[in-house]
């Protein structure tokens, strides 16, 4: 999947190309390692980003999910499911990060 990365990531790609390629290969292997379909994997990645409190991870997960055809409502639902696990404030932060991308910020 081709995506336009943030400026910092593009800079890292240029300056640390070998590491970037290895990182990309690891991600591809992880996606092929099990039975989940692409849509399910993208929703899982949203949950992981929410649970880890990673704004950049959420931005990436949402961009990739949208590119895979996951709807905005499905993305929001995946994050809402996190409320009872990661707490209301953390889930609201995750939702705001997802909305950054879904609004085209």
C-alpha positions in Angstrom: 0.0 0.0 0.0 1.4 3.4 -1.0 0.8 6.2 1.3 2.2 9.7 1.7 4.1 9.8 4.9 4.6 12.8 7.2 7.7 14.9 6.6 9.6 13.4 9.5 9.1 9.9 8.2 10.1 10.8 4.7 13.3 12.3 6.1 14.0 9.1 8.0 13.4 7.1 4.8 16.1 9.1 3.1 18.7 9.2 5.9 18.1 5.6 7.2 17.0 3.8 4.1 18.3 0.3 5.1 16.5 0.5 8.5 13.3 1.8 6.9 13.3 -1.1 4.4 13.8 -3.6 7.1 11.0 -2.1 9.2 8.7 -2.2 6.2 9.6 -5.8 5.5 8.9 -6.7 9.1 5.4 -5.1 8.9 4.7 -7.0 5.7 5.7 -10.3 7.2 3.6 -9.6 10.3 0.5 -9.0 8.1 1.1 -12.3 6.2 1.7 -14.3 9.4 -1.9 -15.2 10.3 -5.4 -15.7 9.2 -6.9 -12.2 9.7 -8.1 -10.4 6.6 -6.9 -7.0 5.7 -9.9 -5.2 7.2 -9.6 -7.0 10.5 -5.9 -6.3 10.7 -6.5 -2.6 10.1 -9.0 -2.5 12.9 -6.7 -4.4 15.2 -3.9 -1.8 14.5 -6.3 1.0 15.4 -7.0 -0.8 18.7 -3.2 -1.2 19.3 -2.6 2.5 18.6 -5.3 3.5 21.0 -4.1 1.2 23.7 -0.5 2.3 23.4 -1.4 6.0 23.4 0.5 6.6 20.2 -0.7 9.6 18.3 1.6 8.9 15.3 0.5 5.2 15.4 -3.1 6.2 15.4 -2.6 8.6 12.5 -0.8 5.8 10.5 -3.4 3.2 11.4 -6.3 5.4 10.4 -4.6 6.4 7.1 -4.0 2.7 6.3 -7.5 1.7 7.4 -9.2 4.3 5.2 -7.0 3.2 2.3 -8.1 -0.4 2.9 -11.8 0.6 2.7 -12.6 0.7 6.4 -15.3 3.2 7.1 -15.1 6.1 9.4 -17.9 4.7 11.5 -16.0 1.4 11.9 -12.8 3.3 12.9 -14.8 5.2 15.5 -16.4 2.1 16.8 -13.1 0.3 17.2 -11.9 3.2 19.3 -15.1 3.4 21.4 -14.6 -0.2 22.3 -11.4 0.9 24.1 -13.2 3.0 26.7 -13.6 0.3 29.3 -10.1 -1.0 28.8 -7.9 2.2 28.5 -10.2 4.7 30.2 -12.4 7.5 29.0 -9.6 10.2 28.7 -7.3 7.9 26.8 -10.0 6.8 24.4 -11.0 10.4 23.8 -7.4 11.3 23.0 -7.3 8.3 20.5 -10.6 9.4 19.0 -9.3 13.0 18.5 -6.2 11.6 16.8 -8.3 9.5 14.5 -10.5 12.5 13.7 -7.3 14.5 12.8 -6.9 12.2 9.8 -10.5 11.6 9.0 -11.1 15.4 8.8 -8.0 15.7 6.6 -5.9 17.7 9.0 
